[in-house]
Amino acid sequence: MLRAIRFIEDELPGILMAVMTIVMAAEVFARYVFGHSIIWTSELATICFVWQVYLAASGAMRLRIHVRVDLLRNQLAGRLLAGLDTLAGLIIVGALALTAWQAWSFVTHTNFSALPATGLSRRTLALAVLVGCAGMLTHALLQLVQAARGLVTGTYEVRSADPLQIGGITLKKAESQ
């Protein structure tokens, strides 16, 4: 299960980026070499981009590498850090739950038209929002439980995946000179 989640959140966005790049390169080649456009390329690239963004955002939540301001957080430890992370987690979970609920409502109650070139339903794009929010919400809830436990016990250590090891590839930090 964890392997599947890592594939979906780490490798699949990269695959979608590669597909998007190849499709757009083919479109540019076809337009400038043959003088004709491939009509479905921009739709496919858009679908790949939207799914890539939401799947990668879920992976970033899992790895705890979303943008945040750490000025205060870096000065805290133990219960104080757990309390701050619990408060932040409650806000994040609330916002994601609201977004996921609205995405669910949108996906289930909207009569989507077909995309003109590919014939795919526009629901394909709306589902990306729902899936991405559900993934982020799951990770946020797990992190909230971890912080709440730290608040109760007084021992809190943030456990997160190493953002420099993504998809089995180890990225090296730049050496400071």
C-alpha positions as CSV (number, residue, x, y, z in Angstrom):
1,M,0.0,0.0,0.0
2,L,2.8,2.4,0.9
3,R,4.6,1.6,-2.3
4,A,1.5,2.4,-4.3
5,I,1.0,5.7,-2.5
6,R,4.7,6.6,-3.1
7,F,4.3,5.7,-6.8
8,I,1.1,7.8,-7.1
9,E,2.5,10.8,-5.2
10,D,6.2,10.7,-6.3
11,E,6.7,9.0,-9.6
12,L,3.3,9.5,-11.3
13,P,3.6,13.3,-11.3
14,G,7.0,12.9,-13.0
15,I,5.5,10.6,-15.6
16,L,2.7,13.1,-16.3
17,M,5.3,15.8,-16.7
18,A,7.2,13.7,-19.2
19,V,3.9,12.9,-21.1
20,M,3.0,16.6,-21.1
21,T,6.5,17.6,-22.4
22,I,6.4,15.0,-25.2
23,V,2.9,15.9,-26.3
24,M,3.7,19.6,-26.4
25,A,7.0,19.0,-28.2
26,A,5.1,16.9,-30.8
27,E,2.6,19.7,-31.2
28,V,5.3,22.3,-31.8
29,F,7.1,19.9,-34.2
30,A,3.9,19.2,-36.1
31,R,2.9,22.8,-36.3
32,Y,6.3,24.2,-37.5
33,V,7.5,21.3,-39.6
34,F,4.3,20.0,-41.1
35,G,2.2,23.2,-40.8
36,H,-0.7,21.4,-39.1
37,S,-1.6,21.2,-35.4
38,I,-2.5,18.1,-33.5
39,I,-5.8,19.2,-32.0
40,W,-5.9,17.1,-28.8
41,T,-2.4,18.0,-27.5
42,S,-3.4,21.1,-25.4
43,E,-6.3,19.2,-23.8
44,L,-4.1,16.2,-22.9
45,A,-1.3,18.5,-21.6
46,T,-3.9,20.4,-19.5
47,I,-5.2,17.1,-18.0
48,C,-1.6,16.0,-17.3
49,F,-0.8,19.3,-15.7
50,V,-3.8,19.4,-13.4
51,W,-3.3,15.8,-12.2
52,Q,0.4,16.4,-11.8
53,V,-0.2,19.4,-9.5
54,Y,-2.7,17.8,-7.2
55,L,-0.8,14.4,-6.9
56,A,2.5,16.2,-6.2
57,A,0.8,18.4,-3.7
58,S,-0.4,15.3,-1.8
59,G,3.2,14.0,-1.9
60,A,4.5,17.3,-0.6
61,M,2.1,17.1,2.3
62,R,3.3,13.6,3.1
63,L,7.0,14.7,3.0
64,R,6.1,17.9,4.9
65,I,7.8,20.1,2.3
66,H,5.0,22.5,1.6
67,V,6.0,26.1,2.0
68,R,5.7,27.4,5.5
69,V,7.2,30.1,7.8
70,D,9.5,28.4,10.3
71,L,10.8,31.4,12.2
72,L,8.8,30.6,15.4
73,R,8.6,26.9,14.8
74,N,12.4,26.5,14.8
75,Q,12.6,28.0,18.2
76,L,10.2,25.6,19.8
77,A,10.5,22.0,21.1
78,G,8.4,19.4,23.0
79,R,4.9,20.4,24.0
80,L,5.1,23.9,22.6
81,L,6.1,22.6,19.1
82,A,3.4,19.9,19.4
83,G,0.9,22.6,20.3
84,L,1.8,24.8,17.4
85,D,1.7,21.9,15.0
86,T,-1.7,20.8,16.4
87,L,-3.1,24.3,15.9
88,A,-1.7,24.5,12.4
89,G,-2.9,21.0,11.7
90,L,-6.4,21.8,12.8
91,I,-6.5,24.8,10.4
92,I,-5.0,22.8,7.5
93,V,-7.4,19.9,8.1
94,G,-10.4,22.3,8.3
95,A,-9.4,24.0,5.0
96,L,-8.7,20.7,3.2
97,A,-11.9,19.1,4.5
98,L,-13.9,22.1,3.2
99,T,-12.2,22.0,-0.1
100,A,-12.6,18.2,-0.5
101,W,-16.3,18.5,0.4
102,Q,-16.8,21.2,-2.2
103,A,-14.9,19.1,-4.7
104,W,-17.0,16.1,-4.0
105,S,-20.2,18.1,-4.4
106,F,-18.9,19.6,-7.6
107,V,-17.9,16.2,-9.1
108,T,-21.1,14.4,-8.1
109,H,-23.7,17.1,-8.8
110,T,-22.4,18.8,-11.9
111,N,-23.3,17.8,-15.4
112,F,-20.0,18.0,-17.1
113,S,-19.7,18.6,-20.9
114,A,-17.1,16.8,-22.9
115,L,-13.8,18.4,-23.8
116,P,-14.0,19.2,-27.5
117,A,-10.9,17.6,-28.9
118,T,-10.5,14.4,-26.8
119,G,-14.2,13.8,-25.9
120,L,-13.2,13.2,-22.3
121,S,-15.5,14.5,-19.6
122,R,-14.5,17.7,-17.8
123,R,-15.1,15.7,-14.7
124,T,-11.6,14.3,-15.4
125,L,-10.2,17.6,-14.3
126,A,-12.5,18.0,-11.3
127,L,-11.6,14.6,-10.1
128,A,-7.9,15.7,-9.8
129,V,-8.9,18.3,-7.2
130,L,-10.9,15.7,-5.2
131,V,-8.2,13.1,-5.3
132,G,-5.5,15.6,-4.4
133,C,-7.4,17.1,-1.6
134,A,-8.3,13.6,-0.2
135,G,-4.6,12.6,-0.3
136,M,-3.5,15.9,1.4
137,L,-6.3,15.5,4.0
138,T,-5.2,12.0,4.8
139,H,-1.6,13.0,5.4
140,A,-2.7,16.1,7.3
141,L,-4.9,14.0,9.6
142,L,-2.0,11.6,10.3
143,Q,0.3,14.5,11.1
144,L,-2.4,16.1,13.3
145,V,-2.7,12.9,15.3
146,Q,1.0,12.8,15.7
147,A,1.1,16.4,17.0
148,A,-1.8,15.8,19.3
149,R,-0.1,12.8,20.8
150,G,3.0,14.9,21.4
151,L,0.8,17.6,23.0
152,V,-0.6,15.0,25.5
153,T,2.6,13.1,26.2
154,G,5.0,16.1,26.1
155,T,7.4,14.2,23.9
156,Y,7.2,15.3,20.3
157,E,9.5,14.5,17.5
158,V,8.5,15.4,13.9
159,R,8.9,12.3,11.8
160,S,8.9,13.0,8.2
161,A,10.3,11.5,5.1
162,D,13.6,12.9,3.9
163,P,12.7,15.3,1.0
164,L,16.1,14.6,-0.5
165,Q,15.2,11.0,-1.1
166,I,12.3,11.0,-3.5
167,G,11.3,8.1,-5.6
168,G,14.4,6.1,-4.7
169,I,16.7,8.9,-5.9
170,T,18.9,10.6,-3.4
171,L,19.5,14.3,-4.1
172,K,22.6,15.9,-2.7
173,K,22.7,19.1,-0.9
174,A,24.8,21.9,-2.4
175,E,28.1,22.3,-0.5
176,S,28.5,25.7,1.1
177,Q,31.7,27.4,0.3
